Amino acid sequence: MRKEFLPFSRPSISENEIAAVGEVLRSGWITTGARTAEFEQAFSDYCGCQGAVALSSATAGMHLLLTALGIGPGDEVITPSMTWVSTVNLIVRTGATPVFVDVNRDSLMTDADRIRECVSQNTRLIIPVHFAGAAVDMEPINELVGERNIDVVEDAAHAAGTKYNGRKIGNRGTAIFSFHPIKNLTTGEGGMFCSDNDELLQNIRSLKFHGLGVDAHDRNQQGRTPQAEVLEPGFKYNLTDMAAALGLGQLARLDDFIGKRTLLAERYQQQLAEIDEILPLTTSPCTSRHAWHLYIIRLDTDRAGMDRDTFMDELKKRNIGTGLHFRAVHEQRYYRETMPQVMGTLPNTEWNSARICSLPLFPDMTRDDVDDVVAAVKEVLS
Ligand SMILES: *Cc1c(COP(=O)(O)O)cnc(C)c1O
């Protein structure tokens, strides 16, 4: 058995990144400023997107988007229940109605056919989730929306560096990325709103800083006259220069991180293939580069003769950490109580919600670590 606990994720922070953050701390300007502007530009260049706004989290980005689109009571927003709770929480907070779309049983990804079944005359927005570092097939979804007055935003929290049909996610349309510490690139906490819609970008940029139209950095650069004033009541969701300095260093290493994650994931694929109780996810060919944010398996609970939570517990006893991405949103207490009619209507989501488990995967992991995980999995199942 392993002597030291292997966490399921750990950020990779270099001495250069620590020094870059230190430099900001010594500079006299630590909140949103030149480093943040540089990070926005570098991320836009990386994704090939028209514009990007750095934010304090992806959740903040979703809040700003729902606000900018004026989503509210009477509106329906289609999203999978197999997602992080933040999206659905915010939809409910705006007064709109979340409409849950089921996912493919083996990719955890939704698709145009499933979404079509959920569209009504009240549908205003669709939020597909690029799951685990693979890509949703977006083209049929965009075609389905066509000329209708329905917006699409890609939840790209897992997808920094993912390529869809040869193009980076974020390259077209509107996508929101997360830089939480478990994601492929981290700023501690942070997010990026990318879009090819200039008006929307400008609106998000203003809403993220009180609706002033400018932020503290702009005011510093441009002097205090004319006084900034509220154009629309906004929020306080800007990223700091400390975080952006870390993000710039991380972004420069993102392709290297993905390369390392890919090697580790391939080793898992090979070694787990022979274990009948373990069912890895499948990836559709539209993912031309998998960013391997997560290595998710499903436990065949019948064959294993144990439930997923026991499996996770047993791995923990053997010093192997695991994660759960995700327990379906509609199965969580608030949603069970307020939307009981949803239970039982999302068979693939519910099947996976009871069986998924994320195995350790992060750039500084070694091949021996993968072997330790596989050995522990075999022992637990034997
Ligand atoms: C992490 C995550 C988010 C939220 O990101 P934050 O930066 O923590 O707000 C949203 N959606 C998905 C699918 C995520 O995994």
The ligand as an SDF file (V2000), in Angstrom:
LIG
                    3D

 15 15  0  0  0  0  0  0  0  0999 V2000
  -15.7460   24.2090  -11.6750 C   0  0  0  0  0  0  0  0  0  0  0  0
  -16.9700   24.2750  -12.4960 C   0  0  0  0  0  0  0  0  0  0  0  0
  -17.7630   25.4300  -12.5680 C   0  0  0  0  0  0  0  0  0  0  0  0
  -17.5570   26.6190  -11.6720 C   0  0  0  0  0  0  0  0  0  0  0  0
  -16.3030   27.1670  -11.7170 O   0  0  0  0  0  0  0  0  0  0  0  0
  -15.8480   28.2060  -10.5670 P   0  0  0  0  0  0  0  0  0  0  0  0
  -14.6680   28.8960  -11.1560 O   0  0  0  0  0  0  0  0  0  0  0  0
  -15.5150   27.3880   -9.3650 O   0  0  0  0  0  0  0  0  0  0  0  0
  -16.9750   29.1310  -10.3240 O   0  0  0  0  0  0  0  0  0  0  0  0
  -18.8380   25.4510  -13.4420 C   0  0  0  0  0  0  0  0  0  0  0  0
  -19.1420   24.3890  -14.1920 N   0  0  0  0  0  0  0  0  0  0  0  0
  -18.4240   23.2470  -14.1450 C   0  0  0  0  0  0  0  0  0  0  0  0
  -18.8050   22.1170  -15.0390 C   0  0  0  0  0  0  0  0  0  0  0  0
  -17.3350   23.1570  -13.2820 C   0  0  0  0  0  0  0  0  0  0  0  0
  -16.6450   22.0110  -13.2110 O   0  0  0  0  0  0  0  0  0  0  0  0
  1  2  1  0
  2  3  1  0
  2 14  2  0
  3  4  1  0
  3 10  2  0
  4  5  1  0
  5  6  1  0
  6  7  2  0
  6  8  1  0
  6  9  1  0
 10 11  1  0
 11 12  2  0
 12 13  1  0
 12 14  1  0
 14 15  1  0
M  END
$$$$
